Amino acid sequence: MFFQNSNKISCLESDPARMAREMQSLLKWLTDNPNINARMDYENLAFFLRSCKYDLERTKKKIKCFYQMRADRPEWFSQRNPFLPEVQQLLELGVFLPIDGVDDEQRKVVVVRTAAHDPKLHTQNNVFKVSKMVLDLLLQMEIENCCRGIVAIFDMNGVQLGHALQLNPILIKRSVESWQAYPCQPKKLEFVNSPTHVNLVLNTFRVFMTSKMRSRVLVQKHGCSIKCDNLPKELGGNGPDYKELTIKWKRLVEENSQFYQEDEKYKSILKN
């Protein structure tokens, strides 16, 4: 595998004694509730604790929600073979691209290219599946950066009616719930190159968002407000362009096919 499962998590250990106590409680809780079927390595559980500000009950709820989501959404979290034709096609298009480095607030930045795919050829569920494959790998490779939160830039350049029609209310609800279930906190959701009718779709998204998440949505017709040295050229930055980032992340996903095979095991199990 390309990455080693030994990432440093110094940012999660500001209070080692408290971390140790809460980790013991989490491990006992997961042992007593095997149906949750979560990854029980230190880094994964510490990430959840950090994202929930060390609130143990809130962490348990988040973990349970995350692994239940993985069980409920097999269209996103099963058959995650990077070499399946439908996955390869979307990797080649670069629908979800993490940017090198972090922004000026030390948060990880990702670009969601909402119109990179052809809605006549690619289902929205497959787009979400590939996006989450890249996101899950990113969380393993850059836990230090991701634990400070994620900034998502939704580039709507080229969006057409067909893209909007793919996003029915059920899919929108599931998409919003998935962002809220992940341990990485969405700190900002910025929509750029937005058409004038974008709010017709965004209003449906807002219905399913928490008030905190709604407050983090920003719509820009032109330009991007995120301060990051490595913004892609398409967003007015000096970093690698979409083509370079696409090649990079396609290679990384392919090199870590074993990770996806192992990771697919972790999802809630129905009680007998």
C-alpha positions in Angstrom: 0.0 0.0 0.0 1.1 3.5 -0.7 0.5 4.9 2.8 1.4 3.3 6.1 -1.2 3.1 8.9 1.1 4.9 11.4 0.1 8.6 10.9 1.2 10.9 13.7 -1.8 12.4 15.6 -0.1 14.9 17.8 -2.9 17.3 17.1 -5.3 14.9 18.8 -3.2 14.5 22.0 -3.3 17.8 23.7 -4.5 16.0 26.9 -3.0 12.5 26.9 -4.5 11.5 30.2 -8.0 12.4 29.1 -7.5 10.8 25.7 -6.4 7.5 27.4 -9.5 7.5 29.6 -11.9 8.2 26.8 -10.2 5.7 24.5 -10.6 3.0 27.1 -14.3 3.9 27.4 -14.7 3.8 23.6 -13.0 0.5 23.2 -15.1 -1.1 25.9 -18.3 0.3 24.3 -17.3 -1.0 20.9 -16.4 -4.4 22.4 -19.8 -4.5 24.1 -21.5 -3.5 20.8 -19.9 -5.6 18.1 -22.8 -4.9 15.7 -21.3 -1.4 15.2 -18.3 -3.1 13.6 -16.1 0.0 13.6 -12.4 0.2 13.0 -10.9 0.1 16.5 -7.4 1.4 15.8 -6.2 4.3 17.9 -6.0 6.8 15.1 -9.5 6.3 13.9 -11.1 6.5 17.3 -8.9 9.5 18.2 -10.1 11.3 15.0 -13.8 10.8 16.1 -13.0 12.1 19.6 -11.2 15.2 18.3 -14.1 16.0 15.9 -16.6 15.8 18.7 -14.4 17.9 21.0 -13.8 15.0 23.3 -17.5 14.6 24.2 -17.7 10.9 24.8 -21.4 10.5 24.2 -21.4 12.7 21.2 -18.5 10.6 19.8 -20.4 7.4 20.3 -23.3 8.8 18.5 -21.1 10.0 15.6 -19.3 6.6 15.3 -22.6 4.7 15.3 -24.1 7.1 12.7 -21.0 6.8 10.5 -20.9 3.0 10.4 -24.7 2.7 10.0 -24.4 5.0 7.0 -21.8 2.7 5.5 -24.2 -0.2 5.9 -27.2 1.7 4.6 -25.5 2.9 1.5 -24.0 -0.1 -0.3 -24.2 1.8 -3.6 -21.4 4.0 -2.2 -19.5 1.7 0.2 -19.5 -1.7 -1.5 -17.6 -3.0 -4.6 -15.0 -0.3 -4.2 -12.6 -1.8 -6.7 -10.6 1.1 -8.3 -10.4 -0.9 -11.5 -14.1 -1.3 -12.2 -15.0 0.4 -15.5 -17.5 2.8 -13.9 -14.9 3.8 -11.2 -12.1 4.2 -13.7 -14.2 6.5 -15.9 -14.9 8.8 -13.0 -11.4 8.7 -11.7 -10.2 9.8 -15.1 -12.7 12.7 -15.0 -11.5 13.9 -11.6 -14.9 14.5 -9.9 -13.3 14.9 -6.4 -9.8 16.4 -6.1 -8.0 17.2 -2.8 -5.7 20.1 -3.2 -2.0 19.8 -2.1 -1.3 21.4 1.3 -3.8 23.4 3.4 -5.5 26.8 3.4 -4.5 29.8 5.5 -6.4 28.4 8.5 -4.6 25.0 8.2 -7.7 23.2 6.9 -7.7 20.6 4.1 -9.2 21.8 0.9 -11.0 19.6 -1.7 -12.6 20.5 -5.0 -15.9 18.8 -6.0 -16.4 19.2 -9.7 -20.1 19.0 -9.9 -20.3 19.0 -13.8 -17.2 16.9 -14.6 -19.3 13.9 -15.5 -21.9 13.4 -18.2 -25.3 12.7 -16.5 -26.3 10.6 -19.5 -23.4 8.2 -18.9 -22.7 8.3 -15.2 -25.1 7.9 -12.3 -24.9 10.3 -9.4 -24.5 7.4 -7.0 -21.4 6.3 -8.8 -20.1 9.9 -8.6 -20.7 9.9 -4.8 -19.1 6.5 -4.5 -15.9 7.6 -6.2 -15.8 10.9 -4.3 -16.0 9.0 -1.0 -13.3 6.6 -2.1 -11.0 9.5 -2.6 -12.1 11.1 0.7 -11.6 8.0 2.7 -8.1 7.6 1.4 -7.4 11.3 2.1 -8.4 10.8 5.7 -5.9 8.0 6.1 -3.1 9.8 4.4 -3.5 13.3 5.9 -5.1 12.8 9.3 -3.2 15.8 10.8 -4.6 18.2 8.2 -8.1 16.7 8.0 -8.6 16.7 11.8 -8.7 20.5 11.5 -11.6 20.4 9.2 -12.4 20.2 5.5 -13.1 23.1 3.2 -15.1 22.0 0.1 -15.1 24.1 -3.1 -17.9 23.0 -5.4 -16.9 24.1 -8.9 -20.1 24.4 -10.9 -18.5 25.4 -14.2 -20.4 23.7 -17.0 -23.3 22.5 -14.9 -26.4 21.7 -16.9 -30.0 20.8 -16.3 -29.2 17.1 -16.5 -26.8 17.4 -13.5 -29.5 19.1 -11.5 -32.1 16.5 -12.4 -29.9 13.7 -11.0 -30.0 15.3 -7.6 -33.5 14.3 -6.4 -34.5 15.2 -2.8 -33.6 11.6 -1.5 -30.1 11.8 -2.9 -29.6 15.3 -1.6 -30.7 14.3 1.8 -28.3 11.3 1.8 -25.5 13.5 0.6 -25.9 16.0 3.3 -26.3 13.3 6.0 -23.1 11.7 4.8 -21.1 14.9 5.2 -22.5 15.3 8.7 -21.7 11.7 9.6 -18.0 11.8 8.6 -15.5 12.6 11.5 -13.9 15.4 9.5 -15.9 18.6 10.0 -17.0 20.6 6.9 -15.8 24.1 7.8 -16.9 25.8 4.6 -19.0 24.7 1.6 -18.2 27.3 -1.2 -20.0 27.1 -4.5 -18.1 28.8 -7.3 -18.8 29.5 -11.0 -22.4 29.3 -9.9 -25.3 29.8 -12.4 -28.0 32.2 -11.5 -30.5 29.4 -10.8 -28.1 27.6 -8.4 -30.2 28.5 -5.3 -33.1 26.4 -6.7 -31.0 23.3 -6.0 -29.1 24.7 -3.0 -32.4 25.5 -1.2 -33.1 21.8 -1.2 -29.7 21.1 0.3 -30.3 23.7 3.0 -33.5 22.0 4.1 -31.4 18.9 5.3 -28.5 20.9 6.8 -28.1 21.8 10.4 -28.1 25.5 11.1 -24.4 25.4 11.6 -23.8 23.8 8.3 -26.1 26.3 6.6 -24.1 29.1 8.0 -21.0 27.7 6.3 -22.4 27.8 2.8 -21.1 30.5 0.5 -22.2 31.1 -3.2 -19.9 32.9 -5.6 -20.7 33.7 -9.2 -17.1 34.5 -9.9 -13.8 33.9 -8.1 -13.0 31.9 -4.9 -12.6 33.3 -1.4 -10.5 30.4 -0.1 -6.9 31.4 0.7 -4.6 28.6 -0.3 -1.2 28.7 -2.0 -2.0 25.6 -4.1 -5.4 26.5 -5.5 -5.7 25.0 -9.0 -5.2 27.3 -12.0 -8.8 26.9 -12.9 -9.7 28.6 -9.6 -7.2 31.4 -10.0 -4.4 29.8 -8.1 -0.8 28.7 -8.8 -1.1 25.1 -7.8 -1.4 22.0 -10.0 -4.3 22.2 -12.5 -7.3 19.8 -12.5 -5.6 17.5 -15.0 -2.5 17.1 -12.8 -4.6 16.5 -9.7 -6.7 14.0 -11.5 -3.7 12.0 -12.6 -2.3 12.1 -9.0 -5.4 10.9 -7.3 -6.3 8.3 -9.8 -2.8 6.8 -9.3 -3.2 7.0 -5.5 -6.6 5.3 -5.5 -5.3 2.5 -7.7 -2.2 2.0 -5.6 -4.3 1.6 -2.5 -6.8 -1.0 -3.9 -5.9 -3.2 -0.9 -7.1 -0.4 1.5 -10.6 -0.4 -0.1 -10.8 -4.2 0.1 -10.0 -4.1 3.9 -12.0 -1.0 4.6 -15.2 -2.4 3.1 -15.4 -4.8 6.1 -16.3 -1.9 8.4 -20.0 -1.2 8.5 -22.7 -1.9 11.0 -24.1 -5.4 11.2 -27.8 -6.1 11.8 -28.5 -7.9 15.1 -29.9 -11.4 14.9 
